[in-house]
Structure formats: structure tokens, C-alpha cells
Amino acid sequence: MEFSASHRFDRPLDQVSAAFLDPDAHVGRYGLSGARDIEIEHVESGADVLDLTTVRTVEGEVPAIAQRIVKATNTITTTERWERGAGGCTGQSTMEASNVPGTATMEATIEAAGDSACVYTIVLTLAMKVPLIGDRFVKLLRPQVIEILDAEFDAWDRWFAGSDAA
């Protein structure tokens, strides 16, 4: 099942793209979103590309109906690739959680919205490996998925605000 959301950064595209190509920015953002035990397992970076694999522990709220299938505490492994091109930045990620029978993939774009702003758009696809009820189960988790996307945007905003102070 697909979920999509967009967020506006009141920052120029080159500044936002540079952050998304910086492994330390991703680690900082994870910390601001409440993750702990954040580790970089793999990083390869160049002027216009970042390949990054991170592992972190997250805790979240799980509806009572879902607690038999999904646990509140998970170790999440994220493998992502970000590329900067002439029109902006694109990203692809795969996320696997230790106590969730499924995977999440993300396609993202960051595009200019004038000279001093840009738009970050995410399309998140969740696939649950639960026979017969996988898609219905994901629909039940819709409010939590939207909260996760909003938290992603908020963590980036807070990371940028903190990087301005530095």
C-alpha cells in the first residue's frame, strides 16, 4: 500500500540537497526523531551521491489490535541512496524492522520551489507479510504511518534549525 506526503523547506535547494548527501545529517535527524543506538554500517559518498546503511532502535505506539503482529520496539535497518542532479535530489530507501513482518520502501524527490525554498515529496510503500490480512492490516496502521511521515519532516526541520545555530 502506498502513502505519499510532501513538505516545504524554506531553504534553497542547494542547502537541502547538501544535507541529504551528508551522512551526519541523517544520523542527527534520526536522533531528533527519538531513535537511539544509531550506527552507520556502510557509507559511500561523492559530490553528488550518498549510499548509506544505518541501524537504529525506535519505539512507537502500536494499536492494541496490531500488537500481536507488530511490536513497539524495533531495530530498523535503512539502506538508502541519494543523488543530486540538475533538477534536484532523488532518494530511494528500503527499511526493515526487526519486529515487523514486512518491508517499507521509499521514493523521494526534493525539487526547487522558487529560489529560496524546495519541496520534499515522499512515496512510501508498505508490504506486510501477513497471509490474508496484510493489506487490510496496513490500512489499520494508516494513522501511525502518517504520524511517521510527519515526524520525518519535523526531524529534518529541527535538524536544519540546529545546524543554523552551529
N, C-alpha and C positions, 0 to 999 in steps of 0.2 A: 504494500500500500504506500502511496506517495503522499508526502506532506511538503508544502512549499511555504516560504516566508521570505520577506525582504526587509532590509534595514538600511536607513540612510546614515552615512557618516558625514558629518560636516567638516570634512578634511579632504585635501586634494588626493587624487588617485595615486600619485607617486608616493605619498606618505603612507597610505593604507597598503598599497602593494608591497612596499618595503617591509612593513610589519608582518604581512602574511608570508614573506620569504625569510623571516628571521625565526629560527627555532626557539630562541629565548622568549620571543613574544608569545608563542604558542604555550610554552611552559608557564609563563606568567599568567596568561589568560585562564589556563586550567586551574591554577591556584586561586585566582579570583572567583572562579565558579564553585569553589568548595572542594575540589579534588585534593587528594593527599597522596603521598608516596609517588610523586610524579618522576618518572625516569625516561630518558631518551635512550631507546635501544639502537636506533640507527639514524644517521643523518648524512645526507649528501646535499651540498648546496653549491650553487653557482650564481652568477649575476642575475639570472632571470628564472631560476628554478630551485625548488626545495623538495627533496624527498625526505620524509620524516616518519619514524615509527616511535610512538610513545606508549607507555603503560602507566596507568594511574588508578587509584581507588576512588570510587564515588559512592555516595549514599543518596538515596532518594526515597520518596514515598511511593508505595505501591498500593493500589486499591485492594481492599480485602478479597475481592473476587479473583484477583490475579496472583495472590501471594503463594499459591501452590506451584505456580509456573515461573514467576519472576521473583527474585529476591531483592531486598532493598539495598544491600551492599554488593558491589561488583568491582572486579578488576577489569578495566577496559583497555584493550589494545587498539590503537588507532594507527593505521597506515595511510599516509596522505601524500599527495603530490600537488604542489602549487607551481604554476607557470605564469610569468608575466609576458604579455605580448603588447602589440601596438594599441589594441583596444581595451586593455585592462588586464585582469588577472583571472585565471581559472583554477579550480581546485577539484580534486577527486579524493574521496576518503572512504575507507572501509573500517567499520568499528565492530569489534567482537567483545561481548561482555561475558564474564566467567559464569554468571548465574542466570543467563537468559538464553533460551533455546532458539537462537536466531541471529541474524546479522542486520546491520544497517549500512547502507551506502549513501554517500552524499556527493552531489554535483553542485558546484558553486561558481558564481561569477561575481566579479567586482568591476563595475563599469562607472566611468565618469558621469556625473550629473552636474554639468557646468564646470567651471574652473576650480571651485573650492569645495566640492562635495562629490560623493560617489555613493553607489547603491550596491549593497552586498545581498545577493539572492542565493538562497539555498533550496535545493530539491532533495529531500531526504526520503529514501525508500527503505521501508522496514519489511523484513521477511521473517516470519515466525515459523519455526519447525515444530509445530504442534498439529498432529493429524486432525483433520476435520474442522478444527476451530481456529486455525492460525489467523486467517483474515478477519474473522469476527473478533478475535482477541485483540488484534492490533487496533480495530475500531474502538474498542473499550478503552484503550490507552491513549486515545486522541488528546484528551486534556493534558496528560503528562507530557506527551510529545511536544505539544505547543509550548508548554512551560519550558521544556529543554531548549527549544529553539530561541525563545525569548531570553533565557539565561545565557545562551551563546552570544547573542547580540549585546546584552548588558555587560558581560565579562569583557568583551572587546572594548566597549565604551569606557569601562573603568580602567582597562589596561592603557588605553590611549590617554586618559586623564592623568594617570600616574606617570606615564612617560613624558608628559608635558612638564611635570613638576621636577623631573630629574635633571 
